[in-house]
Amino acid sequence: MQQETAHRSVQLLPRRGGVRPAARASLPGNPLAVSAARRFVRAVLDDWTRLGTVTRRGADRFADDAALVVSELATNAVVHAGTGVEVLARLDPATDDDPAALVIEVSDHHPARAVRGDGHEQEGTDPGEPDHGRGLHLVAALAASWGITYRPGLKTVWARLPLDGFDGAAPARGGETLRPRGVRAAEILAPAPRRSVRDDREWVGRGALSFLAEASDLLAGQLDEDMVAALAGQLLVPRFADWCAVWLDGETGPAPRPARVWHADESAIEGLREALAGDPPRLPDEPRGTAVPVRVAWPPADAGSAVAFRLTVGARPLGTLLLGREAPPGVPDEALALLEDFARRVGLAIGAARQYTRQATISRVLQRGLLPAQVARIPGVDSSLVYEPSDEGLAGGDFHDIFPAGSGGRWCFMLGDVQGSGPEAAVVTGLARPWLRLLAREGYQVAGVLDRLNGLLLDDALEAAEAAALMAAGPAVAGTAGAGSGSGHEGPQSRFLSLLYGELTPLPEGGVRCALACAGHPLPLLLRPDGTVRPAAASQLLLGVVEDVAYESQTFELMPGDTLLCVTDGVTERRSGRRMFDDSDGLARALAGCTGLTAEGVADRIRRAVHTFAENPPDDDLALLVLQARRSPGP
């Protein structure tokens, strides 16, 4: 039996006396491999729990030891080999000689190098030089046995963790007591609140790479600067310090604000917050990012010490990180160098979060200008609109509108999609919708509106309009748009636009007359009360592709009870594996099942059908418009 996922394979390997589940993963030879190895082992234990191979209680209690062991082995491989890393985890059943055990193997492709901590010196290392590698001391403490196997072109370090008895403590040689199994990896790696300087230096030598890799992994995905500050405190306390505080500078000059105060003793947090109330310690502008000893009014006994770091990105200050120890005072030089590196990573994470916030704010402002505040109500017609951008924080290329077209009782509607996404698409959307309104109110019919919009999209003036709009939006958006376009601004660039545009005129006997044109857009579908569905327009060329094209419109009557469904390609091209939602007329079949529903009911059922078509959420903007002639004319 074999179960495949994106990053690992789980299989039951034959063995005398039964089977043994095993999982493998290939990881890059860089610091990210350490955190990836931990996630891999935890995911494998979850898989085995679901398969019933390991009980949930057993997996939960054992996962921390396993994560710690694979972290140590992967760190040794990355630091001392520098090649790609192969990780194997397997369950060995009990035998007459050995209890059941989890075996973890980490292999690299540099077998000439010895492993730190195994009694061998690394090639080219001075035997008298102190060893600051991670070593395998923790592996030896947690594993029943471990060793190294050499094969041609491959070196494997393995550890065997017994599955029974890992709750108890066993006496070690020399009368010492090993740490109890099942203790969390963070508790083994982290210094206790009161540790000696020697212990700190030993921890930094063994744990620096794993700590920075874990910190980078946690901080990189955060888009909220306050969450970055909270994570920084959790990573530092109690691992390096008894307490810490983070201030964040304002974007446009406001005084720094306290974003996070944390203490290893939760009961002391309020007192610490009061003691640190106000502005952060004053730090010199240069050198940035280095540790600066400071005096603070904490703890109350006036003991301990504190150091501060300026959080920056480039030359721009973002905030201040302050951490302190109550005892022993002072932070060893080895730890200060590591903390300076950590502070730089925190600054980069805060800068990235602020950049995202600025871009999301600009996009929201653009989005409010791109789409109507509310959909107009058409006499005699019920309407329902669903619009779901794929990214709530960014303006997209889908747009819609319903508006009165001057005198004569004409109403117009549109549903369009601009090529691409992001700010550049949003700029074109912001130009196309008002152009359509203007042309309609100038008296142009449906076909004439599309002819003139096509010419405007091909006009060289559009390039200047885009550039001006992007400059007005700000350099952050302009830089993002330029990077996303993949080319320089060398001459005009066409912006393709798919559009469904129609005009409605109420009929005296009820219903409306509809003139409709479809330019490269998914075809609108007409649902009759008897359940029949047919396309309501013919497909024509995208707008903005070819000059001198003559667009045509189709006219039909939307009678009481008839329903017109208009969608964007976020609906028709919704994917589930290799299939799309509209394969084999999937949209028409879904609409046929909506007979008898209101406009709002039709919109909701189609939306739910699109969402449930695949397990993953939609990765494109989703927009659909439903127009339904009332069975009895309203006022």
Disulfide bonds with the S-S distance in Angstrom:
none
